[in-house]
Amino acid sequence: MPLATGNDSYGTLVCTRRTPSFTRLDTHVCILLAERAASHIRQAREHEQVSGLIAKLQSALRVEPGRPHPNLDVAMRYRPAGQSALVGGDWCETVRLHFGRTLLVVGDVMGHGLEAAVDMTAYRSALRYTASADLPPHRVLRQLDDIASSEPDRRPATCLIARIDPAREQVALASAGHLPPAVVDTHGRTSLLAVPVGPPLGTGLGGYQSHTHRLDPSQTLVLFTDGLVERRGEDIDQSLHRLTELTFATAASPEQVLDTLLTGLGTDHPEDDVAVLAARIRARTHGTEPTQH
């Protein structure tokens, strides 16, 4: 019996047995099996073609973050949820500013897959354009919110912005519905920084604020999306507490901090996309002036 649907043929189904002879019912059953098999083969091939196209589109949407100033050591990691997606709505970004400052950003677009990745790219493009004006973090969020809310099809997103000033050893933070950043001190202890939280981007509500903290070269700042800590059925406060209970090697590099984070929080098979960024100010040698651009 042919394995065929419409004008497409996928081969032949051959059924044999010694005895007894095939009855009329046996023949109808075999014909039905051949029709079902052909239908499943067609669907599998179409799924493979679509998956291939999505993979190519997702690869095209992956944008490499910019490079921070050389006075800052930065490490980043991204892990998609599941096994099939290459990229979703979580992202990290770095933008060079004047006078040796660097803008660090993490964002999380609602949803997963290709649609979230498309909106993620739009948010990143808008961020790079807005950041070029060298605005404080809360005003960058306000501009991004205005842009996103003017496009009705744009998905909402959370976002956390950190503007690091190595010369002053300060970090200015602003949040659009995002989880707070963590700081790992020189002894390997972890704590969370207080940040005023405004509404997610795309709501058009505004109301963002910046808050400044001290950040010296012995500390590592960690920005992350909720996929790093959140677990199904667990309260978010408990999830963040698990993060603060982690200890790190003394004077661990940003790369080592991320290794410990991802291992300690069990992100081999995350339930949600994970984007995480770690940054540390490089200690200046005597007589070295901050880079200016």
C-alpha positions as CSV (number, residue, x, y, z in Angstrom):
1,M,0.0,0.0,0.0
2,P,1.3,3.5,-0.9
3,L,2.3,5.9,1.9
4,A,0.8,9.0,0.2
5,T,-1.2,12.2,1.0
6,G,-2.5,14.1,-2.0
7,N,0.3,14.3,-4.6
8,D,3.0,13.6,-2.1
9,S,4.4,10.0,-1.8
10,Y,6.6,8.9,1.1
11,G,7.1,5.2,0.2
12,T,5.2,1.9,0.4
13,L,3.9,0.0,3.4
14,V,4.4,-3.8,2.9
15,C,2.5,-6.2,5.3
16,T,3.3,-9.9,5.1
17,R,2.5,-13.1,7.1
18,R,2.7,-16.8,6.6
19,T,-0.9,-17.8,7.5
20,P,-3.8,-17.3,7.5
21,S,-4.6,-15.1,4.4
22,F,-5.5,-11.5,4.9
23,T,-9.2,-10.9,5.4
24,R,-11.1,-7.9,4.0
25,L,-11.0,-6.4,7.5
26,D,-7.2,-6.9,7.7
27,T,-6.8,-5.1,4.4
28,H,-8.9,-2.1,5.5
29,V,-6.9,-1.9,8.8
30,C,-3.6,-1.9,6.8
31,I,-4.9,0.8,4.4
32,L,-5.9,2.9,7.5
33,L,-2.4,2.4,9.0
34,A,-0.8,3.5,5.7
35,E,-3.0,6.7,5.5
36,R,-2.2,7.6,9.2
37,A,1.5,6.9,8.7
38,A,1.6,9.1,5.6
39,S,-0.2,11.9,7.5
40,H,2.2,11.8,10.4
41,I,5.2,11.7,8.1
42,R,3.9,14.8,6.3
43,Q,3.4,16.7,9.6
44,A,6.8,15.7,10.8
45,R,8.5,17.0,7.7
46,E,6.5,20.3,7.7
47,H,7.4,20.7,11.4
48,E,11.1,20.1,10.6
49,Q,11.0,22.8,7.8
50,V,9.3,25.3,10.1
51,S,11.7,24.6,12.9
52,G,14.6,25.2,10.6
53,L,13.2,28.5,9.5
54,I,12.6,29.6,13.1
55,A,16.1,28.6,14.1
56,K,17.5,30.7,11.3
57,L,15.4,33.7,12.3
58,Q,16.3,33.3,15.9
59,S,20.0,33.2,15.0
60,A,19.6,36.4,13.0
61,L,17.9,38.1,15.9
62,R,20.7,37.3,18.3
63,V,22.5,40.6,18.8
64,E,25.9,40.7,20.5
65,P,26.1,43.1,23.4
66,G,28.3,46.2,23.0
67,R,31.6,46.4,24.7
68,P,32.0,48.2,28.1
69,H,34.9,50.6,28.8
70,P,38.2,48.9,29.7
71,N,37.8,50.1,33.3
72,L,35.1,47.5,33.8
73,D,35.2,43.7,33.7
74,V,32.0,42.2,32.5
75,A,30.8,38.6,32.0
76,M,27.4,37.5,30.5
77,R,25.5,34.2,30.1
78,Y,22.3,33.3,28.4
79,R,20.4,30.0,28.7
80,P,17.0,29.5,26.9
81,A,14.2,27.6,28.4
82,G,13.7,24.1,26.9
83,Q,15.8,22.4,24.3
84,S,14.4,23.8,21.0
85,A,14.6,27.6,21.4
86,L,17.8,29.4,20.6
87,V,16.8,32.8,21.9
88,G,13.7,34.2,23.7
89,G,12.8,37.5,25.3
90,D,15.6,37.8,27.9
91,W,18.6,39.9,27.0
92,C,21.7,41.7,28.3
93,E,23.3,44.9,26.9
94,T,26.2,47.2,27.6
95,V,26.6,50.7,26.3
96,R,29.6,52.9,26.5
97,L,28.9,56.4,27.8
98,H,31.1,59.5,28.2
99,F,33.7,59.9,30.9
100,G,34.4,56.2,31.3
101,R,30.9,55.3,32.4
102,T,29.1,52.2,31.2
103,L,25.4,51.4,31.0
104,L,24.5,47.8,31.9
105,V,21.0,46.5,31.1
106,V,19.0,43.3,31.5
107,G,15.5,42.9,30.2
108,D,12.8,40.3,30.0
109,V,10.0,40.4,27.4
110,M,6.8,38.7,28.2
111,G,6.5,35.3,26.6
112,H,8.9,33.0,24.9
113,G,10.0,31.9,21.4
114,L,10.3,33.8,18.2
115,E,7.7,36.5,18.9
116,A,9.3,37.4,22.2
117,A,12.7,37.5,20.4
118,V,11.4,39.9,17.8
119,D,10.2,42.3,20.5
120,M,13.4,41.8,22.5
121,T,15.4,43.0,19.4
122,A,13.1,46.1,19.2
123,Y,13.7,47.0,22.8
124,R,17.5,46.6,22.4
125,S,17.5,48.8,19.4
126,A,15.5,51.5,21.2
127,L,17.8,51.2,24.2
128,R,20.9,51.8,22.1
129,Y,19.3,54.8,20.4
130,T,18.1,56.3,23.7
131,A,21.3,55.6,25.6
132,S,23.3,57.7,23.1
133,A,21.8,60.8,24.7
134,D,23.5,59.9,28.0
135,L,20.4,60.3,30.1
136,P,20.2,59.0,33.7
137,P,18.7,55.5,34.0
138,H,15.2,56.5,35.0
139,R,14.9,58.8,32.0
140,V,16.1,56.0,29.7
141,L,13.3,53.8,31.0
142,R,10.8,56.6,30.5
143,Q,11.9,57.0,26.9
144,L,11.7,53.2,26.3
145,D,8.3,53.1,27.9
146,D,7.0,55.9,25.6
147,I,8.3,54.1,22.5
148,A,6.9,50.7,23.5
149,S,3.5,52.0,24.6
150,S,3.1,53.8,21.2
151,E,3.2,50.4,19.5
152,P,0.1,48.4,20.5
153,D,1.5,45.1,19.3
154,R,4.7,45.4,21.4
155,R,4.8,43.0,24.3
156,P,5.4,44.5,27.8
157,A,8.9,43.9,29.3
158,T,10.7,44.3,32.6
159,C,14.1,46.1,32.6
160,L,16.8,47.0,35.0
161,I,19.4,49.6,34.1
162,A,22.7,50.2,36.0
163,R,25.0,53.1,35.1
164,I,28.4,52.4,36.6
165,D,30.8,55.3,37.2
166,P,34.2,53.8,38.0
167,A,35.9,57.2,38.7
168,R,33.4,57.9,41.5
169,E,32.9,54.2,42.4
170,Q,29.1,54.5,42.1
171,V,26.3,52.8,40.4
172,A,22.9,54.4,39.6
173,L,20.0,52.0,39.3
174,A,16.5,52.2,37.9
175,S,13.9,49.4,37.5
176,A,10.9,48.8,35.3
177,G,9.2,46.0,37.2
178,H,12.4,44.0,37.4
179,L,14.0,42.0,40.2
180,P,16.8,43.9,42.2
181,P,20.5,43.3,41.4
182,A,22.8,41.5,43.7
183,V,26.3,42.4,45.0
184,V,29.0,40.0,45.9
185,D,31.5,41.5,48.3
186,T,35.2,40.7,48.7
187,H,34.4,38.0,51.2
188,G,32.1,36.2,48.9
189,R,28.9,37.2,50.6
190,T,25.8,38.1,48.6
191,S,23.2,40.9,49.2
192,L,20.5,42.6,47.2
193,L,20.5,46.3,46.4
194,A,17.4,48.4,47.0
195,V,16.0,49.9,43.8
196,P,12.7,51.9,43.3
197,V,10.5,49.7,41.1
198,G,8.3,51.3,38.4
199,P,5.8,49.6,36.1
200,P,7.0,47.4,33.2
201,L,7.9,48.9,29.9
202,G,5.0,49.3,27.4
203,T,2.4,50.3,29.9
204,G,2.7,54.0,29.3
205,L,2.5,54.8,33.1
206,G,6.1,56.0,33.6
207,G,7.0,56.9,37.2
208,Y,10.6,55.6,37.2
209,Q,13.3,56.7,39.7
210,S,17.0,56.3,40.0
211,H,18.9,55.3,43.2
212,T,22.7,55.5,43.6
213,H,24.8,53.0,45.6
214,R,28.5,52.8,46.2
215,L,30.3,50.2,44.2
216,D,34.0,49.7,44.8
217,P,36.5,47.4,42.9
218,S,36.2,44.7,45.6
219,Q,32.5,44.2,44.8
220,T,30.8,42.4,41.8
221,L,27.4,43.7,40.6
222,V,25.1,41.0,39.3
223,L,22.0,41.7,37.1
224,F,19.7,38.9,36.2
225,T,16.3,37.9,34.8
226,D,13.8,36.0,36.9
227,G,14.6,32.7,35.2
228,L,17.8,32.5,37.3
229,V,16.0,32.4,40.6
230,E,12.2,31.7,40.2
231,R,10.9,28.1,40.6
232,R,7.4,26.9,40.1
233,G,5.3,27.0,43.3
234,E,7.9,29.0,45.2
235,D,7.4,32.5,46.6
236,I,9.7,35.0,44.9
237,D,11.1,36.2,48.3
238,Q,12.2,32.6,49.0
239,S,13.8,32.4,45.5
240,L,15.8,35.6,46.2
241,H,16.8,34.3,49.6
242,R,18.3,31.2,48.0
243,L,20.4,33.6,45.9
244,T,21.6,35.5,48.9
245,E,22.6,32.3,50.7
246,L,25.2,31.5,48.0
247,T,28.8,32.1,48.9
248,F,31.6,32.7,46.4
249,A,35.3,32.3,46.4
250,T,37.2,35.3,47.7
251,A,37.9,37.8,45.0
252,A,36.2,35.6,42.4
253,S,36.2,37.1,38.9
254,P,32.9,38.0,37.1
255,E,33.2,34.8,35.1
256,Q,33.7,32.7,38.2
257,V,30.8,34.5,39.9
258,L,28.5,33.4,37.0
259,D,29.8,29.9,37.1
260,T,28.9,29.6,40.8
261,L,25.5,31.3,40.3
262,L,24.4,29.0,37.5
263,T,25.7,25.9,39.3
264,G,24.4,26.8,42.7
265,L,20.9,27.7,41.5
266,G,20.6,24.6,39.2
267,T,20.0,26.2,35.8
268,D,21.0,23.3,33.6
269,H,17.4,22.9,32.5
270,P,15.7,26.2,33.4
271,E,12.0,26.6,33.5
272,D,12.3,30.1,32.0
273,D,14.9,31.9,29.9
274,V,18.0,33.0,31.9
275,A,20.1,36.1,31.2
276,V,22.7,37.2,33.8
277,L,25.4,39.8,33.8
278,A,28.2,40.3,36.3
279,A,30.4,43.4,36.4
280,R,33.3,44.7,38.5
281,I,35.2,47.9,38.4
282,R,38.9,47.4,37.6
283,A,41.1,48.8,40.3
284,R,43.1,51.8,39.0
285,T,46.9,51.8,39.3
286,H,48.5,54.8,40.9
287,G,48.3,57.9,38.7
288,T,45.9,56.4,36.2
289,E,43.1,58.8,35.2
290,P,39.6,57.6,34.2
291,T,39.0,57.0,30.5
292,Q,37.1,59.8,28.7
293,H,35.3,59.6,25.4
